[in-house]
Amino acid sequence: MGNIDFSTIGLVIAVATGIGSYFLGRHLRKGRAEKKQIKQRAAEFATQSRQVRRARERSARK
């Protein structure tokens, strides 16, 4: 292997996998947060009265 020993290679692999894990986690977290927000919005709309829903729909059409 020349001048590189296995501990240096291990360190490089550990850093690379750590960076990859960070970006993969960020990507997956965005998807989960978006789904959670959609569920919360649906639950909020479900608890609104008919009058509130109609007013919101009228303001959305304008």
N, C-alpha and C positions, 0 to 999 in steps of 0.2 A: 504494500500500500504506500510505500514511499515514506514521506515525512509526516503524513497524517495518521494519527493513531485512532483507535476506536472511540475513545472518549470524545474527541472533537467531532467525529461523525455523529455520535449519539446526541451531542449538544445541538448540532445543526438540525437533526431530525426532530428533536424535541421542540425547538423554536418554530420550525416549519409547521408541525402539527398543532402547536399552540395557536399560531396565527390563523391557520385554517379553521380550527375549532371556534375561534372568536368570530370570524366572519360567517360561518355556518350558523352559529347561535344567533347572531344578529338577524340573519335572513329568516330563520324559523320563528323568531320572536315577533317579527313584524307581522307575519301571517297569523299567528295566534292572537295578537293584539287586535288586528283588524276583525277577525271573527268574533272576538269577545265584544268589541264595540258594536258590531251589527246585532248581536244578541241583546245587548243592553238597550239599544235603540228600539228594537222590536218589543221588548218587555215594557219599555216606557210608553210606546204607542198603545199597547194592549191595555194599559191601566187608565188611559185617558177616557174622558167621557165623550159621548157622541158630539156634543156641542163643541168641545175643544178640537176634536178631529176635523169637523167640518170647517171651523175657523182656520185651522192650519191649512187645509186643502184649498180654501178660498184665497188665502194669502199666497200660496204657492202658485196658483194660476195667474196671479197678477204680474 
